[in-house]
Amino acid sequence: MKEKIALRTIYIVSAIVFVAVVILFNLPKQETIPGFVRFLPKLNAIINGTCSVLLAISWVMIARKQTAWHKRLNFTAFGLSALFLVSYIIFHAFGVETRFPADNPNRGIYLFILISHIILAATVLPLVLLSFYRALTGQIEAHKRLTRWAMPIWLYVTTTGVIVYLMISPYYTF
């Protein structure tokens, strides 16, 4: 019974976050943007970059059977990812939108990275939550099977988040 409740909670939380992000992109643009909002994309890139480093080190630690460090690093990356999500929601709640120039020769590369980032970001939350649940409940084999997919996707999402920021930031107009 506890398993069913946990799984339902994971899927409900994931769906709520997904719907919230979709709603954010349909909010009207704000006339004025508070000063602190202008720093949030850079903060998000810093958080994502930090998560990428933590996840890579975590991967090395588990390969070396350093489970205590693996846990600490993953909990830290998870906490930072939650902070990222809050910052991301705040930023997009103001309806800020920046488009990559249509005439830029790197637009195809940017769009490929952005679209793959968005699709995988939408799928990684339930994978991460489920892998944490499996680990915390002692279902280590199930955790290992799941993280074979979850960890590379999470690492890809955090890394491409930084790349997207670096590519789009020169075009910010706020």
Contacts in CASP RR format, 6 or more apart in sequence:
PFRMAT RR
TARGET T0000
AUTHOR 0000-0000-0000
METHOD contacts of the structure
MODEL  1
MKEKIALRTIYIVSAIVFVAVVILFNLPKQETIPGFVRFLPKLNAIINGT
CSVLLAISWVMIARKQTAWHKRLNFTAFGLSALFLVSYIIFHAFGVETRF
PADNPNRGIYLFILISHIILAATVLPLVLLSFYRALTGQIEAHKRLTRWA
MPIWLYVTTTGVIVYLMISPYYTF
6 133 0 8 1.000
6 137 0 8 1.000
7 130 0 8 1.000
7 133 0 8 1.000
10 126 0 8 1.000
10 129 0 8 1.000
10 130 0 8 1.000
10 133 0 8 1.000
11 126 0 8 1.000
13 125 0 8 1.000
13 129 0 8 1.000
14 125 0 8 1.000
14 126 0 8 1.000
14 129 0 8 1.000
17 85 0 8 1.000
17 125 0 8 1.000
18 122 0 8 1.000
18 125 0 8 1.000
20 89 0 8 1.000
21 88 0 8 1.000
21 89 0 8 1.000
21 92 0 8 1.000
21 122 0 8 1.000
24 89 0 8 1.000
24 92 0 8 1.000
24 93 0 8 1.000
24 95 0 8 1.000
25 92 0 8 1.000
27 92 0 8 1.000
27 93 0 8 1.000
27 95 0 8 1.000
28 95 0 8 1.000
29 94 0 8 1.000
29 95 0 8 1.000
29 96 0 8 1.000
29 97 0 8 1.000
30 94 0 8 1.000
30 95 0 8 1.000
30 96 0 8 1.000
33 94 0 8 1.000
33 96 0 8 1.000
33 174 0 8 1.000
34 94 0 8 1.000
37 90 0 8 1.000
37 91 0 8 1.000
37 94 0 8 1.000
37 96 0 8 1.000
37 174 0 8 1.000
38 174 0 8 1.000
40 87 0 8 1.000
40 88 0 8 1.000
40 90 0 8 1.000
40 91 0 8 1.000
41 91 0 8 1.000
41 165 0 8 1.000
41 169 0 8 1.000
41 172 0 8 1.000
42 165 0 8 1.000
42 169 0 8 1.000
43 87 0 8 1.000
44 84 0 8 1.000
44 87 0 8 1.000
44 88 0 8 1.000
44 91 0 8 1.000
44 161 0 8 1.000
44 165 0 8 1.000
45 161 0 8 1.000
45 162 0 8 1.000
45 165 0 8 1.000
45 166 0 8 1.000
45 169 0 8 1.000
47 80 0 8 1.000
47 81 0 8 1.000
47 83 0 8 1.000
47 84 0 8 1.000
47 87 0 8 1.000
48 84 0 8 1.000
48 158 0 8 1.000
48 159 0 8 1.000
48 161 0 8 1.000
48 162 0 8 1.000
48 165 0 8 1.000
49 158 0 8 1.000
49 159 0 8 1.000
49 162 0 8 1.000
50 80 0 8 1.000
51 77 0 8 1.000
51 80 0 8 1.000
51 81 0 8 1.000
51 84 0 8 1.000
51 154 0 8 1.000
51 158 0 8 1.000
52 155 0 8 1.000
52 158 0 8 1.000
52 159 0 8 1.000
52 162 0 8 1.000
54 73 0 8 1.000
54 74 0 8 1.000
54 76 0 8 1.000
54 77 0 8 1.000
54 80 0 8 1.000
55 73 0 8 1.000
55 74 0 8 1.000
55 77 0 8 1.000
55 151 0 8 1.000
55 154 0 8 1.000
55 155 0 8 1.000
55 158 0 8 1.000
56 155 0 8 1.000
57 69 0 8 1.000
57 73 0 8 1.000
58 69 0 8 1.000
58 70 0 8 1.000
58 73 0 8 1.000
58 74 0 8 1.000
58 77 0 8 1.000
58 151 0 8 1.000
59 151 0 8 1.000
59 155 0 8 1.000
61 67 0 8 1.000
61 69 0 8 1.000
61 70 0 8 1.000
61 73 0 8 1.000
62 70 0 8 1.000
71 135 0 8 1.000
74 132 0 8 1.000
77 154 0 8 1.000
77 158 0 8 1.000
78 128 0 8 1.000
78 132 0 8 1.000
81 128 0 8 1.000
81 154 0 8 1.000
81 158 0 8 1.000
96 174 0 8 1.000
98 168 0 8 1.000
98 171 0 8 1.000
98 172 0 8 1.000
98 173 0 8 1.000
98 174 0 8 1.000
99 171 0 8 1.000
100 107 0 8 1.000
100 110 0 8 1.000
100 111 0 8 1.000
100 114 0 8 1.000
100 167 0 8 1.000
100 168 0 8 1.000
100 171 0 8 1.000
101 107 0 8 1.000
101 171 0 8 1.000
104 110 0 8 1.000
106 167 0 8 1.000
110 164 0 8 1.000
110 167 0 8 1.000
110 168 0 8 1.000
113 160 0 8 1.000
113 163 0 8 1.000
113 164 0 8 1.000
113 167 0 8 1.000
114 160 0 8 1.000
114 164 0 8 1.000
116 156 0 8 1.000
116 160 0 8 1.000
117 156 0 8 1.000
117 157 0 8 1.000
117 160 0 8 1.000
117 161 0 8 1.000
117 164 0 8 1.000
120 153 0 8 1.000
120 156 0 8 1.000
120 157 0 8 1.000
120 160 0 8 1.000
121 157 0 8 1.000
123 153 0 8 1.000
124 150 0 8 1.000
124 153 0 8 1.000
124 154 0 8 1.000
124 157 0 8 1.000
127 146 0 8 1.000
127 149 0 8 1.000
127 150 0 8 1.000
127 153 0 8 1.000
127 154 0 8 1.000
128 150 0 8 1.000
128 154 0 8 1.000
130 146 0 8 1.000
130 150 0 8 1.000
131 143 0 8 1.000
131 146 0 8 1.000
131 147 0 8 1.000
131 150 0 8 1.000
131 151 0 8 1.000
134 140 0 8 1.000
134 142 0 8 1.000
134 143 0 8 1.000
134 146 0 8 1.000
135 143 0 8 1.000
END
